[in-house]
């Protein structure tokens, strides 16, 4: 089983029938009816939105920000990339009144697939397969990674913000075709 966080560090799984998600992001009817979707995934921008990231994300149908935004202007700038919709979750560095409006986790429906988005994979408190998710998207580590467990895609786009350690600056794209997900990490 692929989980980037050791099992002892995760809270126990909650079965699908017991899960409670405060808010659910549902795509517009136009997006639901479209068979092919391109989803841009960005995380850990820490107040910096690079032009290279914007260039990649403007070619997408939807942008998911997996937290550590650090500045509301990053979200505002992402929302100007028309006609893209932006979904964001709160990371551990997202503080202040603007950040309180962001959920800790979010469900994103894209066509025929459901994705669960949270900042820190170690806070995953449900069994994604049992809950019916096709993907779990997270950030926090600044290390880009793609894995799969029990038919569920686990994606961390890495950090698109200031470079830290030896980790690359990156974002990700997920091509959604029906129920099929094809992820791609893009180094900026």
C-alpha positions as CSV (number, residue, x, y, z in Angstrom):
1,X,0.0,0.0,0.0
2,X,1.4,3.4,-0.9
3,X,1.0,6.1,1.7
4,X,3.8,8.8,1.9
5,X,3.2,9.0,5.6
6,X,4.0,6.1,7.9
7,X,0.8,4.5,9.3
8,X,1.8,5.3,12.9
9,X,1.7,9.0,12.0
10,X,-1.8,8.9,10.5
11,X,-5.1,9.1,12.5
12,X,-7.2,6.0,12.2
13,X,-9.3,5.7,9.0
14,X,-12.9,6.6,9.1
15,X,-15.0,4.3,6.9
16,X,-16.9,6.0,3.9
17,X,-20.3,5.7,5.5
18,X,-19.0,7.7,8.5
19,X,-17.1,10.4,6.7
20,X,-18.1,14.0,7.2
21,X,-17.0,16.6,4.8
22,X,-18.1,20.1,5.6
23,X,-18.1,21.5,2.0
24,X,-18.1,19.8,-1.3
25,X,-17.0,21.4,-4.5
26,X,-19.1,20.3,-7.5
27,X,-18.1,21.3,-11.0
28,X,-20.5,23.2,-13.1
29,X,-22.8,21.2,-15.4
30,X,-20.6,22.1,-18.3
31,X,-17.6,20.6,-16.6
32,X,-19.6,17.6,-15.5
33,X,-20.7,16.8,-19.0
34,X,-17.3,17.2,-20.6
35,X,-15.5,13.9,-21.0
36,X,-11.9,15.2,-21.0
37,X,-10.7,17.5,-18.2
38,X,-7.3,19.0,-17.5
39,X,-6.7,19.8,-13.8
40,X,-3.8,21.9,-12.6
41,X,-2.4,21.2,-9.1
42,X,-0.2,23.6,-7.2
43,X,0.8,23.7,-3.6
44,X,3.1,25.5,-1.1
45,X,3.4,28.7,-3.0
46,X,4.2,30.6,0.2
47,X,3.1,33.9,-1.2
48,X,4.9,33.5,-4.5
49,X,3.0,32.8,-7.8
50,X,5.7,32.2,-10.5
51,X,5.0,33.3,-14.1
52,X,6.1,29.7,-15.1
53,X,3.3,28.2,-12.9
54,X,0.7,30.6,-14.4
55,X,1.7,29.6,-17.9
56,X,1.1,25.9,-17.1
57,X,-2.1,26.5,-15.1
58,X,-3.8,28.7,-17.7
59,X,-4.2,25.7,-20.0
60,X,-6.3,23.9,-17.4
61,X,-10.1,23.6,-16.7
62,X,-9.7,23.7,-12.9
63,X,-6.9,24.7,-10.5
64,X,-6.5,22.9,-7.1
65,X,-4.2,24.6,-4.5
66,X,-3.2,22.1,-1.8
67,X,-2.4,24.7,0.8
68,X,0.3,26.9,2.2
69,X,-0.8,29.8,0.1
70,X,0.5,32.3,2.6
71,X,-1.1,35.3,0.9
72,X,-4.7,35.9,-0.4
73,X,-3.3,37.6,-3.5
74,X,-2.1,34.2,-4.8
75,X,-5.6,32.9,-4.9
76,X,-6.9,36.2,-6.3
77,X,-4.2,35.9,-9.1
78,X,-5.2,32.3,-9.8
79,X,-8.8,33.3,-10.1
80,X,-8.0,35.7,-12.9
81,X,-6.9,32.8,-15.1
82,X,-10.3,32.6,-17.0
83,X,-12.3,30.5,-17.3
84,X,-10.6,28.4,-14.6
85,X,-12.3,27.6,-11.3
86,X,-10.0,27.5,-8.2
87,X,-10.3,25.2,-5.3
88,X,-8.0,25.7,-2.3
89,X,-7.5,24.1,1.1
90,X,-5.8,25.7,4.1
91,X,-2.2,24.7,5.0
92,X,-0.4,25.1,8.3
93,X,1.1,28.4,7.1
94,X,-2.3,29.9,6.1
95,X,-3.3,32.2,8.9
96,X,-5.4,35.3,9.3
97,X,-9.0,36.1,8.6
98,X,-8.7,35.4,4.9
99,X,-7.4,31.8,5.6
100,X,-10.2,30.9,8.0
101,X,-12.6,30.8,5.1
102,X,-10.6,28.0,3.5
103,X,-11.5,24.4,4.5
104,X,-9.0,22.0,5.8
105,X,-10.1,19.4,3.3
106,X,-12.2,19.5,0.2
107,X,-13.9,17.1,-2.2
108,X,-13.6,17.9,-5.8
109,X,-15.8,16.3,-8.4
110,X,-14.4,16.3,-12.0
111,X,-16.6,14.5,-14.5
112,X,-16.8,10.9,-13.3
113,X,-14.1,11.1,-10.6
114,X,-13.9,12.4,-7.0
115,X,-10.7,13.7,-5.5
116,X,-10.0,14.4,-1.9
117,X,-7.7,17.4,-1.3
118,X,-5.9,18.2,2.0
119,X,-2.6,19.9,2.8
120,X,-0.9,17.3,4.9
121,X,-1.2,13.6,3.9
122,X,-0.5,12.6,7.5
123,X,-3.9,14.2,8.4
124,X,-5.8,11.8,6.1
125,X,-8.5,10.5,8.3
126,X,-10.5,8.3,5.9
127,X,-9.9,5.3,3.7
128,X,-9.9,6.7,0.2
129,X,-10.9,3.5,-1.6
130,X,-13.8,2.8,0.7
131,X,-14.9,6.5,0.4
132,X,-15.0,6.2,-3.3
133,X,-12.2,8.6,-4.1
134,X,-10.1,8.2,-7.3
135,X,-7.3,10.5,-6.0
136,X,-5.9,12.1,-2.9
137,X,-4.1,15.4,-3.5
138,X,-1.8,16.9,-0.8
139,X,1.1,19.2,-0.4
140,X,3.2,20.2,2.7
141,X,6.4,18.2,2.1
142,X,7.6,20.3,-0.8
143,X,8.6,17.0,-2.5
144,X,6.7,16.1,-5.7
145,X,5.4,12.6,-5.7
146,X,3.0,10.3,-7.6
147,X,1.9,7.0,-6.3
148,X,-1.0,4.6,-6.4
149,X,-2.6,2.3,-3.8
150,X,-5.7,0.2,-4.2
151,X,-6.6,2.1,-7.4
152,X,-6.3,5.5,-5.8
153,X,-3.9,8.1,-7.1
154,X,-1.8,9.9,-4.4
155,X,-0.4,13.1,-5.8
156,X,1.8,15.8,-4.2
157,X,2.7,18.5,-6.8
158,X,5.7,19.7,-4.7
159,X,6.3,23.3,-4.0
160,X,5.8,26.1,-6.5
161,X,7.0,28.7,-4.1
162,X,10.4,29.7,-3.0
163,X,12.9,26.8,-3.5
164,X,13.8,25.0,-0.3
165,X,16.4,22.3,0.2
166,X,17.2,20.4,-3.0
167,X,13.6,19.9,-4.0
168,X,12.6,21.0,-7.4
169,X,10.1,23.8,-7.9
170,X,7.1,22.1,-9.5
171,X,3.4,21.9,-10.2
172,X,1.3,19.0,-11.6
173,X,-1.3,18.3,-14.2
174,X,-3.9,15.6,-14.1
175,X,-5.6,14.6,-17.3
176,X,-9.0,13.1,-16.5
177,X,-10.7,11.0,-19.2
178,X,-13.8,9.3,-18.0
179,X,-12.7,7.5,-14.8
180,X,-9.0,7.4,-15.9
181,X,-6.4,9.8,-14.3
182,X,-3.1,10.5,-15.9
183,X,-0.8,12.7,-13.6
184,X,2.2,14.5,-14.8
185,X,4.7,16.4,-12.6
186,X,6.1,19.6,-14.2
187,X,9.4,21.1,-13.0
188,X,9.4,24.9,-13.4
